[in-house]
Amino acid sequence: MKLNSEDTAILDRLAGEEAEIVGRAVDWCAIPSGSRNLAGLESQRAVLEHVLRDLPGQVDSIALADSHDVAADGELKPQHHTPALRLTVRPEAAVQVILTGHYDTVYPEGSSFTRVVPRADGALNGPGIADMKGGISVMLAALRAMEAHPAKANIGYRVLLSPDEEIGSLASGPLLAELAGQGHVGLTYEPAMAGGALAAERKGSGNFHVVVRGRAAHAGREFAKGRNAIAAAADLAVRLVAANGRREGVTLNVARIDGGGPLNVVPDRAVLRFNIRLPDAAAADWALAFVQQAVAATAAEGIEAHLHGGFTRPAKPFNVAQQTLFGAVKEAGALLGQEITWASSGGVCEGNNLFAAGLPNVDTLGVRGGDIHSEAEHAWPESFVERAQLSALILAKLATGEIPAAKIKDAMG
């Protein structure tokens, strides 16, 4: 793989666009787009649609079906979503790339964390600046630069920007799977790991909710007639965390118990919520069986327990296809003077979904930063151009065949 004059031209172009690439991400962070803030998400979607229309191809807003939440009272309630955005460019080209990102953040409506401010050390601190409004800006800059490359006709791409990644991609998951089947390679724009490393293998993840129903009673007059749902949920929680340490790589985190009320009433309803991380499909089978057995054992006279949820992001191993793709990215980075490293991650993202549908992918091509999902979230401004140049060069080398897209996809088996 070599750096030629055509590559250098688009890299230089990106270097001259730093203010725009950083500045629009900063502006986007002022739009409150928490996963359940539909008005804010719609505002962000409209802005991104306008930017997508600067690129060639067809832009579609794709309505998403409702997902369902288990409310604090144990009832299933619909969760509405704003549309996903899809851009399709040159679907007839020999090489097809799938690029994904999400425009929701973890910061809820009403959060006081609403704008980007520079820190004394030069980092930019703000909601979504790393995860992943900065990443989306990097992605779109790289695509625009690629449109000036002489080899662009050889490469087609589909971009999907979704509104629900931070809550598990429950609505956009089918779209991710559909697009994965149409590409050779995937690129996703989660922020880089510590020091700029890429995430190699990832664990799988599942979110679960157990609705426990008992029998209400006066805590003084008729205590014996009651069946305490909170106590049953707490007992179940203790039995569930016993999964930890029983199978290598499996962790079960009990996160919350909802329910209860006045102190003089035996509570008749509780919702136990937990997350499971695991290394492979066999571990998922084991964990699900463990959970089902524990939930079944909760049932007693006057107590019912019902399991909801499941594994939404399968594990993403570092297989031969992934190793080949990462090696090519490392080589591209070296041409730019960037040392590309990678490490395992217990975190999950859309890259898990793409891999599960058969698409090799790199899913941490976004900006360098840290402290995501907290009010210390930050990104390093110099990394915007750095990562845009890396993506643009990857795209160029896929277009010329120096990164063998079809061979990498075939290695998935």
C-alpha positions as CSV (number, residue, x, y, z in Angstrom):
1,M,0.0,0.0,0.0
2,K,1.4,3.4,-1.0
3,L,0.4,7.0,-0.7
4,N,0.0,8.6,-4.1
5,S,-0.8,12.1,-5.3
6,E,-4.5,11.4,-5.6
7,D,-4.6,10.3,-2.0
8,T,-2.5,13.3,-0.9
9,A,-4.9,15.7,-2.5
10,I,-7.9,14.6,-0.5
11,L,-5.9,14.4,2.7
12,D,-4.8,18.0,2.2
13,R,-8.4,19.0,1.5
14,L,-9.4,17.6,4.9
15,A,-6.6,19.4,6.6
16,G,-8.0,22.6,5.4
17,E,-11.5,21.8,6.7
18,E,-10.6,21.4,10.3
19,A,-12.7,24.4,11.5
20,E,-15.8,23.1,9.7
21,I,-15.4,19.5,10.8
22,V,-15.0,20.5,14.5
23,G,-17.3,23.4,14.4
24,R,-20.4,21.6,13.2
25,A,-20.0,18.9,15.8
26,V,-19.8,21.5,18.5
27,D,-23.0,23.1,17.1
28,W,-24.8,19.7,16.9
29,C,-24.0,19.1,20.6
30,A,-26.2,22.0,21.5
31,I,-29.2,20.0,20.2
32,P,-30.5,17.9,23.0
33,S,-30.9,14.5,21.5
34,G,-31.2,12.0,24.3
35,S,-32.6,8.6,23.2
36,R,-36.1,9.4,24.5
37,N,-36.2,13.1,23.7
38,L,-38.2,12.8,20.5
39,A,-38.4,16.6,19.8
40,G,-34.6,17.0,20.2
41,L,-33.9,13.9,18.1
42,E,-36.1,15.2,15.3
43,S,-34.2,18.5,15.3
44,Q,-30.9,16.6,15.1
45,R,-32.3,14.3,12.3
46,A,-33.3,17.3,10.2
47,V,-29.9,18.9,10.5
48,L,-28.1,15.7,9.6
49,E,-30.5,15.1,6.6
50,H,-29.5,18.5,5.3
51,V,-25.8,17.6,5.5
52,L,-26.3,14.2,3.9
53,R,-27.9,15.9,0.9
54,D,-24.6,17.6,0.2
55,L,-23.3,14.1,-0.9
56,P,-24.4,12.4,-4.1
57,G,-27.0,9.6,-4.0
58,Q,-30.4,9.1,-2.4
59,V,-31.3,10.1,1.1
60,D,-34.2,8.3,2.8
61,S,-35.9,8.8,6.2
62,I,-36.9,5.4,7.3
63,A,-39.7,5.1,9.9
64,L,-38.9,2.7,12.7
65,A,-41.3,0.5,14.5
66,D,-42.0,1.1,18.2
67,S,-39.9,-0.8,20.6
68,H,-41.3,-1.6,24.1
69,D,-40.1,-0.6,27.6
70,V,-41.0,-2.3,30.8
71,A,-42.3,0.6,32.9
72,A,-41.7,0.9,36.6
73,D,-45.1,-0.5,37.3
74,G,-44.3,-3.6,35.3
75,E,-46.5,-2.8,32.3
76,L,-45.2,-2.9,28.7
77,K,-45.3,0.5,27.1
78,P,-44.4,1.5,23.6
79,Q,-41.3,3.5,22.9
80,H,-41.6,5.7,19.9
81,H,-38.5,6.6,17.7
82,T,-37.7,9.2,15.2
83,P,-36.8,8.0,11.7
84,A,-33.3,6.6,10.8
85,L,-31.5,8.3,7.9
86,R,-30.1,6.3,5.1
87,L,-27.8,7.6,2.3
88,T,-27.2,5.3,-0.7
89,V,-24.4,6.1,-3.2
90,R,-23.4,4.0,-6.2
91,P,-25.1,0.8,-5.1
92,E,-23.9,-0.8,-8.4
93,A,-20.2,-0.3,-7.7
94,A,-17.9,-3.3,-7.3
95,V,-16.9,-2.4,-3.7
96,Q,-19.7,-1.7,-1.1
97,V,-19.0,-0.1,2.3
98,I,-21.5,0.2,5.1
99,L,-21.0,3.2,7.4
100,T,-23.1,3.6,10.5
101,G,-23.5,6.0,13.4
102,H,-26.1,7.2,15.9
103,Y,-27.5,10.6,16.6
104,D,-28.9,9.9,20.0
105,T,-27.0,10.6,23.2
106,V,-27.3,9.3,26.8
107,Y,-28.2,12.8,28.2
108,P,-31.9,13.0,29.0
109,E,-34.2,15.9,28.3
110,G,-33.7,18.6,30.9
111,S,-30.1,17.7,31.5
112,S,-27.9,20.7,32.5
113,F,-25.1,19.4,30.3
114,T,-26.0,21.3,27.2
115,R,-23.0,22.8,25.4
116,V,-19.4,22.3,24.5
117,V,-16.7,24.2,26.4
118,P,-12.9,24.1,25.9
119,R,-10.9,22.7,28.8
120,A,-7.7,24.2,30.0
121,D,-5.8,21.2,28.5
122,G,-7.3,21.9,25.0
123,A,-9.9,19.1,25.0
124,L,-13.5,19.9,24.1
125,N,-16.0,19.0,26.9
126,G,-19.6,18.5,25.9
127,P,-22.6,16.2,25.4
128,G,-22.0,13.9,22.5
129,I,-18.8,15.6,21.3
130,A,-17.1,12.1,21.3
131,D,-20.1,9.8,21.4
132,M,-20.8,10.4,18.6
133,K,-21.6,13.7,17.0
134,G,-17.9,14.2,16.5
135,G,-17.7,10.8,14.9
136,I,-20.6,11.6,12.5
137,S,-18.8,14.8,11.5
138,V,-15.6,12.8,10.8
139,M,-17.5,10.2,8.8
140,L,-19.3,12.8,6.6
141,A,-16.1,14.7,6.0
142,A,-14.3,11.6,4.9
143,L,-17.1,10.7,2.4
144,R,-17.1,14.2,1.0
145,A,-13.4,14.0,0.5
146,M,-13.6,10.6,-1.2
147,E,-16.0,12.2,-3.8
148,A,-13.0,14.2,-5.0
149,H,-10.9,11.0,-5.5
150,P,-10.4,9.7,-9.1
151,A,-11.2,6.1,-8.0
152,K,-14.6,7.0,-6.5
153,A,-16.6,5.2,-9.2
154,N,-15.2,1.9,-7.9
155,I,-16.8,2.3,-4.5
156,G,-20.4,2.6,-3.4
157,Y,-21.6,3.1,0.2
158,R,-24.6,3.2,2.4
159,V,-24.8,5.3,5.5
160,L,-27.2,4.7,8.3
161,L,-27.7,7.2,11.1
162,S,-30.0,5.8,13.8
163,P,-31.7,7.4,16.8
164,D,-31.6,4.5,19.3
165,E,-28.1,3.0,19.6
166,E,-27.7,4.2,23.2
167,I,-30.8,2.1,24.2
168,G,-29.7,-1.0,22.4
169,S,-30.7,-0.4,18.7
170,L,-34.0,-2.3,19.3
171,A,-35.7,-0.4,16.5
172,S,-32.8,0.1,14.1
173,G,-31.4,-3.4,14.6
174,P,-33.3,-4.9,11.6
175,L,-32.0,-2.1,9.4
176,L,-28.4,-2.7,10.5
177,A,-28.8,-6.4,9.6
178,E,-30.3,-5.6,6.2
179,L,-27.5,-3.2,5.3
180,A,-24.8,-5.6,6.5
181,G,-25.9,-8.0,3.9
182,Q,-25.3,-5.4,1.2
183,G,-21.7,-4.6,2.0
184,H,-18.2,-6.0,2.0
185,V,-16.8,-3.9,4.9
186,G,-18.3,-1.9,7.7
187,L,-17.0,1.4,9.2
188,T,-18.6,2.7,12.4
189,Y,-17.8,5.9,14.3
190,E,-17.9,5.2,18.0
191,P,-15.1,7.2,19.7
192,A,-11.7,5.6,19.8
193,M,-10.6,3.7,23.0
194,A,-8.0,5.1,25.4
195,G,-5.0,6.5,23.5
196,G,-6.7,6.2,20.2
197,A,-6.8,2.4,20.0
198,L,-9.5,0.6,18.0
199,A,-11.8,-2.0,19.7
200,A,-10.9,-5.5,18.4
201,E,-13.0,-8.2,19.9
202,R,-16.1,-7.2,21.8
203,K,-18.3,-9.0,24.3
204,G,-22.0,-9.6,23.6
205,S,-24.7,-7.9,25.7
206,G,-28.3,-8.4,26.8
207,N,-30.7,-6.3,28.9
208,F,-33.3,-8.1,31.0
209,H,-36.3,-7.1,33.1
210,V,-38.1,-9.4,35.5
211,V,-41.6,-8.3,36.5
212,V,-42.4,-9.7,39.9
213,R,-46.1,-9.6,41.1
214,G,-47.2,-10.3,44.7
215,R,-50.2,-9.4,46.8
216,A,-50.8,-6.1,48.5
217,A,-51.9,-6.0,52.1
218,H,-51.9,-3.6,55.1
219,A,-48.5,-4.0,56.8
220,G,-50.0,-3.9,60.2
221,R,-53.5,-5.3,60.1
222,E,-53.1,-8.0,57.5
223,F,-49.4,-8.5,57.0
224,A,-49.7,-12.3,56.7
225,K,-52.0,-11.9,53.7
226,G,-49.5,-10.0,51.7
227,R,-46.9,-11.4,49.3
228,N,-43.9,-9.0,49.1
229,A,-42.8,-8.4,45.5
230,I,-39.8,-6.3,46.6
231,A,-38.5,-9.1,48.8
232,A,-38.9,-11.6,46.1
233,A,-37.1,-9.4,43.6
234,A,-34.3,-8.8,46.0
235,D,-34.0,-12.6,46.7
236,L,-33.9,-13.2,42.9
237,A,-31.2,-10.5,42.5
238,V,-28.9,-12.3,45.0
239,R,-29.4,-15.6,43.2
240,L,-28.7,-14.0,39.8
241,V,-25.4,-12.3,40.8
242,A,-24.2,-15.8,41.8
243,A,-23.7,-16.3,38.0
244,N,-20.6,-14.2,38.3
245,G,-17.5,-16.4,38.4
246,R,-19.3,-19.6,37.2
247,R,-18.4,-19.3,33.5
248,E,-15.3,-17.5,32.1
249,G,-16.1,-14.1,30.6
250,V,-19.7,-13.9,31.7
251,T,-20.7,-11.0,34.0
252,L,-24.2,-10.3,35.3
253,N,-24.9,-6.8,36.7
254,V,-28.1,-6.2,38.7
255,A,-28.7,-2.5,38.0
256,R,-32.0,-1.5,39.6
257,I,-35.2,-2.6,41.4
258,D,-38.3,-0.5,40.8
259,G,-41.4,-0.8,42.9
260,G,-42.8,-0.3,46.3
261,G,-44.8,2.5,47.9
262,P,-46.1,3.6,51.3
263,L,-44.3,2.0,54.2
264,N,-47.5,0.6,55.6
265,V,-48.3,-1.4,52.5
266,V,-46.9,-4.8,51.5
267,P,-45.7,-4.1,47.9
268,D,-47.3,-6.1,45.2
269,R,-45.1,-5.2,42.3
270,A,-41.4,-4.9,41.5
271,V,-39.2,-4.8,38.4
272,L,-35.7,-6.2,38.6
273,R,-33.4,-5.0,35.8
274,F,-30.0,-6.4,34.9
275,N,-27.4,-6.6,32.1
276,I,-25.3,-9.6,31.0
277,R,-22.0,-9.5,29.1
278,L,-20.6,-12.6,27.5
279,P,-17.8,-13.7,25.1
280,D,-19.6,-16.0,22.7
281,A,-22.9,-17.7,21.7
282,A,-22.3,-20.7,23.9
283,A,-22.0,-18.5,26.9
284,A,-25.2,-16.8,25.9
285,D,-27.0,-20.1,25.9
286,W,-25.6,-20.9,29.3
287,A,-26.5,-17.5,30.8
288,L,-30.0,-17.5,29.4
289,A,-30.6,-21.0,30.9
290,F,-29.2,-19.8,34.3
291,V,-31.5,-16.8,34.3
292,Q,-34.6,-18.7,33.2
293,Q,-34.0,-21.3,36.0
294,A,-33.5,-18.5,38.6
295,V,-36.7,-16.7,37.5
296,A,-38.7,-19.9,37.5
297,A,-37.6,-20.6,41.1
298,T,-38.9,-17.2,42.2
299,A,-42.5,-18.3,41.7
300,A,-44.2,-19.2,45.0
301,E,-47.7,-19.1,46.4
302,G,-48.9,-15.6,45.6
303,I,-45.7,-14.6,43.7
304,E,-45.3,-14.5,39.9
305,A,-42.2,-13.6,38.0
306,H,-42.0,-12.9,34.2
307,L,-38.8,-12.4,32.2
308,H,-38.6,-9.8,29.5
309,G,-35.7,-8.7,27.3
310,G,-32.8,-10.7,25.7
311,F,-29.4,-10.5,24.0
312,T,-29.6,-7.7,21.5
313,R,-25.9,-7.5,20.6
314,P,-24.1,-10.8,20.0
315,A,-20.4,-11.1,20.7
316,K,-17.9,-9.9,18.1
317,P,-14.8,-12.1,18.0
318,F,-11.5,-11.1,16.4
319,N,-11.6,-13.6,13.7
320,V,-9.5,-13.9,10.5
321,A,-11.6,-11.4,8.6
322,Q,-11.3,-8.9,11.4
323,Q,-7.6,-9.4,11.7
324,T,-7.1,-8.9,8.0
325,L,-9.2,-5.7,8.0
326,F,-7.5,-4.3,11.1
327,G,-4.1,-5.1,9.5
328,A,-5.1,-3.0,6.5
329,V,-6.2,-0.1,8.7
330,K,-3.0,-0.3,10.6
331,E,-1.1,-0.1,7.3
332,A,-3.2,2.9,6.1
333,G,-2.5,4.6,9.4
334,A,1.2,4.1,9.0
335,L,1.1,6.0,5.7
336,L,-0.4,8.9,7.7
337,G,2.1,8.7,10.5
338,Q,-0.5,7.3,12.8
339,E,0.2,4.3,15.0
340,I,-2.9,2.2,15.0
341,T,-3.3,-0.2,17.9
342,W,-6.3,-2.2,19.1
343,A,-7.5,-3.9,22.3
344,S,-10.4,-6.0,23.5
345,S,-13.5,-4.3,24.8
346,G,-16.4,-5.3,27.1
347,G,-18.5,-2.5,25.5
348,V,-20.9,-3.1,22.7
349,C,-22.2,-1.0,19.7
350,E,-23.6,-1.3,16.2
351,G,-20.4,-3.1,15.2
352,N,-21.7,-6.1,17.1
353,N,-24.9,-6.1,15.0
354,L,-23.0,-5.7,11.7
355,F,-20.7,-8.6,12.6
356,A,-23.5,-10.8,13.6
357,A,-25.1,-10.3,10.2
358,G,-21.8,-11.3,8.5
359,L,-20.1,-8.0,7.9
360,P,-16.4,-7.5,9.0
361,N,-16.1,-4.0,10.4
362,V,-14.0,-1.5,12.4
363,D,-16.3,0.3,14.8
364,T,-14.1,2.8,16.7
365,L,-13.2,5.2,13.8
366,G,-14.5,8.3,15.6
367,V,-12.6,10.9,17.5
368,R,-10.1,10.5,20.3
369,G,-11.6,11.4,23.6
370,G,-12.9,9.9,26.8
371,D,-15.3,9.9,29.8
372,I,-18.2,9.2,27.5
373,H,-21.7,8.8,29.2
374,S,-20.7,11.4,31.8
375,E,-20.5,15.2,32.1
376,A,-16.8,14.9,31.7
377,E,-17.2,13.6,28.1
378,H,-14.5,15.1,25.9
379,A,-12.8,15.0,22.6
380,W,-9.4,16.2,21.4
381,P,-10.0,18.7,18.5
382,E,-6.9,17.7,16.6
383,S,-8.3,14.2,16.3
384,F,-11.1,15.3,14.0
385,V,-9.0,15.8,11.0
386,E,-6.7,12.9,12.0
387,R,-9.5,10.4,12.0
388,A,-11.2,11.9,8.9
389,Q,-8.0,11.4,7.0
390,L,-7.7,7.8,8.2
391,S,-11.2,7.1,7.0
392,A,-10.7,8.8,3.7
393,L,-7.6,6.8,3.1
394,I,-9.3,3.6,4.0
395,L,-12.1,4.4,1.5
396,A,-9.5,5.3,-1.2
397,K,-7.6,2.1,-0.7
398,L,-10.8,0.0,-0.8
399,A,-11.7,1.8,-4.1
400,T,-8.3,1.0,-5.6
401,G,-8.3,-2.6,-4.3
402,E,-5.2,-2.1,-2.2
403,I,-7.5,-3.1,0.7
404,P,-9.2,-6.3,-0.8
405,A,-12.8,-5.8,0.3
406,A,-14.2,-9.0,-1.3
407,K,-11.3,-11.2,0.2
408,I,-11.9,-9.8,3.6
409,K,-15.7,-10.4,3.4
410,D,-15.0,-14.0,2.1
411,A,-12.9,-14.7,5.2
412,M,-16.0,-14.4,7.3
413,G,-16.9,-17.9,6.0
